[in-house]
Amino acid sequence: MIKYLRICGKETVYSLFIIMVATATTVILPLMYQNLVDIGIMNKNLNVLLWNLGFLVLLTLLRELFDLLHTIVTSSIRTKVFSKIRMDIYGHLQKMSLSYYASKQTGSLVARIINDVDSLEHLLIEKFLNLFKNLLMIVIIMTIIFRFNHNIAFMCFVFFPLFIIFFKLFTTTVYNMSYQVIEKQEKLMGSLQEGISGFETIQSYDVDKSNVEATYKKIAETEHTKKRLNIKKAMSEFSSVSISIFSLVLLWGYGGYKVLNGTMSIGGLIAISYYVNFLLEYTTDTFNLVINMRISFPAAKRVFDILDLEPEIKDSEHAVEMHTIQGNMVWKNVDFCYSADKNILKNVNLTFESGSLNAIVGESGQGKTSFIRLIPRFYDPVEGDIFLDGINLKDIKIDSLRKHIAVITQDTFLFNASIKSNIVLGRQQVSMNQIISAAIMANAHDFIMSLPEGYDTIVGERGTKLSGGQKKRIAIARAILFDPKIIILDEATADLDEVTEQSILHAMKRISKDKIVFMITHKISNLSFADRVFVLSGGAVTECDDIDIYKKSLAMKQIENNVTKLVSP
Ligand SMILES: Nc1ncnc2c1ncn2[C@@H]1O[C@H](COP(=O)(O)OP(=O)(O)OP(=O)(O)O)[C@@H](O)[C@H]1O
């Protein structure tokens, strides 16, 4: 946090200075009242009365002015620090490995960026700075009260232990409850996000009953925990206010008695009652602040927990930049698994040369996607190494490695932007001609031109305004325009009609002359485009010596499966 406060060190110093000056103006006010009553009113001195009234107006205005200044300065701290924290979390999340996202829900991560940073903001700006102001005020006011009247100062001291007892009583419960609220809210955000983005499945399968009810239950539980937390907070506030009332009664009893027996002036009693009032106000406020800080701490801690997380896949110290690559790849004794109890790849030894289109086949769940995930280092092998142009992937800077790879997955992700921006994807200096020729190769140009706004058509969230095949073709055009050395097609053409699929694969075959293309496929017809075919089975990856024989055996297997399905009751 200190690192972030340093960004606006100047503003923090200004803020503390303003707090001190505002404190001074507040502290002087009761003395003015004392003068006004004892010298102005009681001695019928109009001059003193008018001067004091003038000063009172001036001081009150000054205090308001400093409050305004404080708000301006803290707003500037908020803007600088918290936009930086949000950017850092977002940037950090972008660096996290696939394994991290496999165990997290998008909604709960959004909750951290929005809600938890908000809590941290309140904690820092409202609570820490106010705590500083309150403690300063308490010390100054206690000193003044002590100088006024020792007995009253001792009476005030009696109430501190009471505050501490109540504080101890509430603080742990409040902390635990607020943690529960945050966790429940995070889970709720996850369910809401999932429910909203999966609305089509929910509606079409009529699963709304159990699914929606589970979300309703989460909403109710979150609100219930919030209600319990609010009641606890209200109880803690009630107890601190009760102590204040009790002490004011004591002060006015004792002070009134002193005025009656002539040992204290009326102005003095008014001034000291102001000070005691201030003291109680600031002590109560500090008590509530600390309770509220306990509420904000869990959220603040979670913000820094994310920032402290190390991505599983990161650049090694001596990682090198690869500006250009040939694209020759060697796999040496590669083992891979997601968890120790299930091997996905075992002792894979392979060599791929630039200028080849490699089909990866195998039954569902054998590990084809996992296999290609090791190439852009979405995951690392648990044993063995993969070399690109003789350099271990682990020794290449991740950004510079991924710059040479385009992955087109089974699920196409499009941004809610125009078709053109989805193809270009932030790359600079790309001409319209280049975009169009990539779209032509991906068989996307004709359908794009048939849309009323052509390349400027906005595709909707995740591309909902386009068909599955259209989205896929845009993703392929994006990869072609990108012109990487390694192209990975993970069943990328599976949901296209046969003519479109064949024309895209022809294009892939053409452009694979100086690239390595990996094509995961379940279709026998696609194997005709492959230079080499690799079969994944039981963790082993074996190359097919004769593609035609493999195609025949696969076709036979599929026929057998279909016959079994037909004859089985
Ligand atoms: N992120 C993950 N965490 C844990 N296990 C995973 C993960 N991704 C996949 N698996 C498991 O790894 C195994 C291989 O999955 P993978 O997706 O690589 O298979 P595949 O051959 O591509 O399957 P398909 O042809 O059905 O797409 C499966 O048993 C799957 O459940």
The ligand as an SDF file (V2000), in Angstrom:
LIG
                    3D

 31 33  0  0  0  0  0  0  0  0999 V2000
   -7.8610  -27.3100  -16.8060 N   0  0  0  0  0  0  0  0  0  0  0  0
   -7.9940  -28.6160  -16.5440 C   0  0  0  0  0  0  0  0  0  0  0  0
   -7.8490  -29.0380  -15.2760 N   0  0  0  0  0  0  0  0  0  0  0  0
   -7.9540  -30.3560  -14.9850 C   0  0  0  0  0  0  0  0  0  0  0  0
   -8.2160  -31.3160  -15.8930 N   0  0  0  0  0  0  0  0  0  0  0  0
   -8.3850  -30.9510  -17.1660 C   0  0  0  0  0  0  0  0  0  0  0  0
   -8.2910  -29.5870  -17.5650 C   0  0  0  0  0  0  0  0  0  0  0  0
   -8.5020  -29.5080  -18.8920 N   0  0  0  0  0  0  0  0  0  0  0  0
   -8.7220  -30.7830  -19.3030 C   0  0  0  0  0  0  0  0  0  0  0  0
   -8.6410  -31.6410  -18.2760 N   0  0  0  0  0  0  0  0  0  0  0  0
   -8.7600  -33.1040  -18.3360 C   0  0  0  0  0  0  0  0  0  0  0  0
   -7.6870  -33.5880  -19.1320 O   0  0  0  0  0  0  0  0  0  0  0  0
   -8.1110  -34.6420  -19.9640 C   0  0  0  0  0  0  0  0  0  0  0  0
   -7.7480  -34.3150  -21.4130 C   0  0  0  0  0  0  0  0  0  0  0  0
   -8.5100  -33.1950  -21.8130 O   0  0  0  0  0  0  0  0  0  0  0  0
   -8.3260  -32.5290  -23.2460 P   0  0  0  0  0  0  0  0  0  0  0  0
   -9.2670  -31.3890  -23.3370 O   0  0  0  0  0  0  0  0  0  0  0  0
   -6.9020  -32.2520  -23.4430 O   0  0  0  0  0  0  0  0  0  0  0  0
   -8.7980  -33.7310  -24.1770 O   0  0  0  0  0  0  0  0  0  0  0  0
   -9.1280  -33.7160  -25.7320 P   0  0  0  0  0  0  0  0  0  0  0  0
   -8.4850  -34.9200  -26.2930 O   0  0  0  0  0  0  0  0  0  0  0  0
   -8.7830  -32.4220  -26.3290 O   0  0  0  0  0  0  0  0  0  0  0  0
  -10.7040  -33.9070  -25.6680 O   0  0  0  0  0  0  0  0  0  0  0  0
  -11.8250  -33.4760  -26.7720 P   0  0  0  0  0  0  0  0  0  0  0  0
  -11.5320  -34.2320  -28.0210 O   0  0  0  0  0  0  0  0  0  0  0  0
  -13.0760  -33.9590  -26.1340 O   0  0  0  0  0  0  0  0  0  0  0  0
  -11.7470  -32.0100  -26.9170 O   0  0  0  0  0  0  0  0  0  0  0  0
   -9.6010  -34.8160  -19.7470 C   0  0  0  0  0  0  0  0  0  0  0  0
   -9.7790  -35.9090  -18.8780 O   0  0  0  0  0  0  0  0  0  0  0  0
  -10.0240  -33.5410  -19.0580 C   0  0  0  0  0  0  0  0  0  0  0  0
  -11.0600  -33.7850  -18.1450 O   0  0  0  0  0  0  0  0  0  0  0  0
  1  2  1  0
  2  3  1  0
  2  7  2  0
  3  4  2  0
  4  5  1  0
  5  6  2  0
  6  7  1  0
  6 10  1  0
  7  8  1  0
  8  9  2  0
  9 10  1  0
 10 11  1  0
 11 12  1  0
 11 30  1  0
 12 13  1  0
 13 14  1  0
 13 28  1  0
 14 15  1  0
 15 16  1  0
 16 17  2  0
 16 18  1  0
 16 19  1  0
 19 20  1  0
 20 21  2  0
 20 22  1  0
 20 23  1  0
 23 24  1  0
 24 25  2  0
 24 26  1  0
 24 27  1  0
 28 29  1  0
 28 30  1  0
 30 31  1  0
M  END
$$$$
